[in-house]
Structures are given as C-alpha cells and as structure tokens.
Amino acid sequence: MSAETSRTGPPRTPLSDPNRLIPGVTADEIRHVVTRELSTVARLAHVALLVGASLVVVLVGSLWMTEPDLPVRTRIAFASIVAIGLAWVGFASWVLTRRRVLYGHDRVLAGWMAVLFCAMFSVGAVAIAASGLGGGAGYLAAAMGAALLAVAIAVLRMAQRKQAELVARRGELERRLGILHEPHRER
C-alpha cells in the first residue's frame, strides 16, 4: 500500500466522487435533468389539463345529449369537441400514470395532437367560409385556424428538438457509464 493511499483512502474515481458521477457531468446536473421532467409543476399542469378537458367533455357532451333538435353542423361540432376533449383526457392520464422520465415523448405527442386538432379546426372553418354559412366570421375563423396551426407546428418542432436533445443526453450518459441494454421502449 502506498503512503498516499493509506493517508487518503482508495484513489477517487469519477464514479466514487458523489459530486461527479461521470467526467464532465455532476450529480446535480443529472438530478436537474430528471427532476425537470418529473417536476411537481409539470404534474400539476397535466392534472389541470385532465380536469379541464374532462370538464369540457362533460359540459359539451351534456349539452349535445340534452338538445335533440340541434342542427347537423352543430352536432358535428359538438362531437368533434367531445372527441378532442377525450383525446386530451387520455393524453393527460397517460402522462400522469408514467413512473419514469418520458424523455420528451409526451411533448412530441402533445405537439402532434395540437397540429391535428388545429388542422381539423382550420379545415372546418374553411368549409364554413366556403359554404357561405358563416359570412365574414367563417373567413376570420379560417385565418385564426391557420395562425393556430402555425403555432402548433412551431411547438411540435421545438418538442422534437428537445426530445432529440434529451435522448442524446441520456445516450451520452449511458455511454460514459458503460451501460449496455436494449433500446429504450415506452411501456
């Protein structure tokens, strides 16, 4: 045993240093990445989404079911709103039941849902405007739908970039730690 080892104990390696799990990445940095995905604020936001979407489904669904003499286009609109609300309820439930970091998959799925629902709104608004049923309001709704669709596409692209960054970071951490396993799959 060398004099240095006996004085200071075994030599410290990057993995034995509690503040530096791997070269270049501290435990606090890893903790930050993980807690950001599982934060209380994010959980509360998804609970709010779940409650809000559930309220929309119940209120619009109740109105739809209790008014049998609604015009066909109104029944179609109510059915669409209920379907969109149920999709958001399903999404929020899925996120809230996960017990591990989602690596941005939730954001990408939400982005795709937003693009789909904004596109549906835009197509409906254009159809109303083209049919002349909505007058000038139909064109205004179509323009608003196009703006919402552009925002949804931008949000989707940001989510895809963030997901790619998180997955690359996870891969780098696994590579540095020497973790070899099968590709990550969602459960």
C-alpha positions in Angstrom: 0.0 0.0 0.0 1.4 3.4 -0.9 1.7 6.2 1.6 -0.8 8.3 -0.4 -3.4 5.5 -0.5 -3.2 4.9 3.3 -3.5 8.6 4.1 -6.4 9.5 1.8 -8.1 6.1 1.3 -8.5 4.4 -2.1 -8.0 6.6 -5.1 -11.1 8.5 -6.1 -12.6 7.7 -9.5 -15.2 9.7 -11.3 -17.8 7.2 -10.1 -16.8 7.3 -6.5 -16.9 11.1 -6.3 -20.5 11.8 -5.2 -20.4 15.2 -7.0 -19.0 13.9 -10.2 -20.7 10.7 -11.4 -19.1 10.8 -14.8 -16.4 13.0 -16.3 -17.9 16.4 -17.2 -21.3 15.8 -15.6 -22.1 16.4 -12.0 -24.8 14.6 -9.9 -26.6 17.9 -9.7 -26.8 18.2 -13.5 -28.2 14.7 -13.8 -30.7 15.4 -10.9 -31.7 18.6 -12.7 -32.5 16.7 -16.0 -34.5 14.1 -14.2 -36.4 16.3 -11.8 -37.3 18.8 -14.6 -39.2 16.0 -16.4 -40.9 14.8 -13.2 -41.4 18.1 -11.5 -44.4 18.9 -9.4 -45.2 21.9 -11.7 -45.4 19.6 -14.7 -47.5 17.1 -12.9 -49.9 19.8 -11.7 -50.1 21.2 -15.3 -51.1 17.7 -16.5 -53.7 17.4 -13.7 -55.1 20.8 -14.7 -55.2 19.5 -18.4 -57.0 16.4 -17.2 -59.6 18.3 -15.2 -60.1 21.0 -17.8 -60.5 18.5 -20.7 -62.9 16.4 -18.5 -65.0 19.5 -17.8 -65.2 20.3 -21.5 -66.2 16.7 -22.3 -68.9 16.7 -19.6 -70.3 20.2 -20.4 -70.4 19.9 -24.2 -71.4 16.3 -24.1 -74.3 17.1 -21.7 -75.4 20.0 -23.9 -75.2 17.8 -27.0 -77.2 14.9 -25.5 -79.9 17.1 -24.0 -80.6 19.1 -27.1 -82.0 16.7 -29.7 -83.1 19.4 -32.2 -79.6 20.8 -32.9 -78.7 21.4 -36.5 -76.4 18.7 -38.0 -73.4 21.0 -38.3 -73.8 21.9 -34.5 -74.0 18.2 -33.6 -70.8 17.5 -35.7 -69.0 20.4 -34.0 -70.1 19.1 -30.5 -69.0 15.6 -31.5 -65.6 16.9 -32.6 -65.2 18.9 -29.4 -66.0 15.9 -27.2 -63.6 13.7 -29.3 -60.8 16.3 -28.9 -61.5 16.6 -25.2 -61.4 12.8 -24.7 -58.1 12.7 -26.6 -56.6 15.3 -24.1 -58.1 13.3 -21.2 -56.3 10.2 -22.5 -53.1 12.0 -23.0 -53.0 13.6 -19.6 -53.9 10.2 -18.0 -51.1 8.6 -19.9 -48.5 11.2 -18.7 -49.7 11.0 -15.1 -49.5 7.2 -14.9 -45.9 7.1 -16.1 -43.5 6.4 -13.3 -40.3 7.4 -15.1 -38.9 10.1 -17.3 -40.6 10.3 -20.6 -37.6 12.0 -22.4 -39.9 14.4 -24.2 -42.1 11.8 -25.8 -45.1 13.4 -24.0 -44.3 16.8 -25.6 -43.9 15.4 -29.1 -47.3 13.5 -28.7 -48.9 16.7 -27.5 -47.4 18.6 -30.4 -48.8 16.1 -32.9 -52.2 16.3 -31.2 -52.2 20.1 -31.4 -51.3 20.0 -35.1 -54.0 17.5 -35.8 -56.7 19.4 -33.9 -55.7 22.8 -35.3 -55.8 21.3 -38.8 -59.3 19.9 -38.1 -60.4 23.4 -36.9 -58.9 25.1 -39.9 -60.5 22.7 -42.4 -63.9 23.1 -40.7 -63.5 26.9 -40.7 -62.6 26.9 -44.4 -65.6 24.7 -45.2 -67.9 27.0 -43.3 -66.4 30.1 -45.1 -66.6 28.4 -48.5 -70.2 27.4 -48.0 -71.2 30.9 -47.1 -72.8 29.8 -43.8 -70.6 31.8 -41.5 -70.4 35.0 -43.6 -67.3 37.0 -42.7 -66.8 35.1 -39.4 -66.0 32.0 -41.4 -63.1 33.7 -43.0 -61.9 35.1 -39.7 -62.1 31.7 -38.1 -60.1 30.2 -41.0 -57.4 32.8 -40.6 -57.3 32.2 -36.9 -57.1 28.5 -37.5 -54.2 29.0 -39.9 -52.4 31.0 -37.2 -53.1 28.4 -34.6 -51.8 25.7 -36.9 -48.6 27.6 -37.5 -48.1 27.9 -33.7 -48.8 24.2 -33.2 -46.3 23.3 -35.9 -43.7 25.5 -34.2 -44.4 23.9 -30.8 -44.1 20.4 -32.4 -40.7 21.3 -33.9 -39.5 22.6 -30.6 -40.7 19.4 -28.8 -39.0 17.2 -31.4 -35.7 19.2 -30.9 -36.0 18.9 -27.1 -36.7 15.2 -27.3 -33.7 14.6 -29.5 -31.6 16.6 -27.1 -32.8 14.6 -24.1 -32.4 11.2 -25.8 -28.9 12.2 -26.9 -28.0 13.3 -23.4 -29.3 10.0 -22.0 -27.3 8.1 -24.6 -24.2 10.0 -23.7 -24.7 9.4 -20.0 -25.2 5.7 -20.6 -22.2 5.5 -22.9 -20.0 7.2 -20.3 -21.3 4.9 -17.6 -20.8 1.9 -19.8 -24.5 0.9 -19.6 -25.4 -1.5 -22.4 -29.0 -2.6 -22.8 -31.7 -2.9 -25.4 -33.1 0.3 -26.9 -35.5 2.3 -24.7 -39.1 1.3 -25.1 -42.2 3.0 -23.7 -44.5 0.9 -21.6 
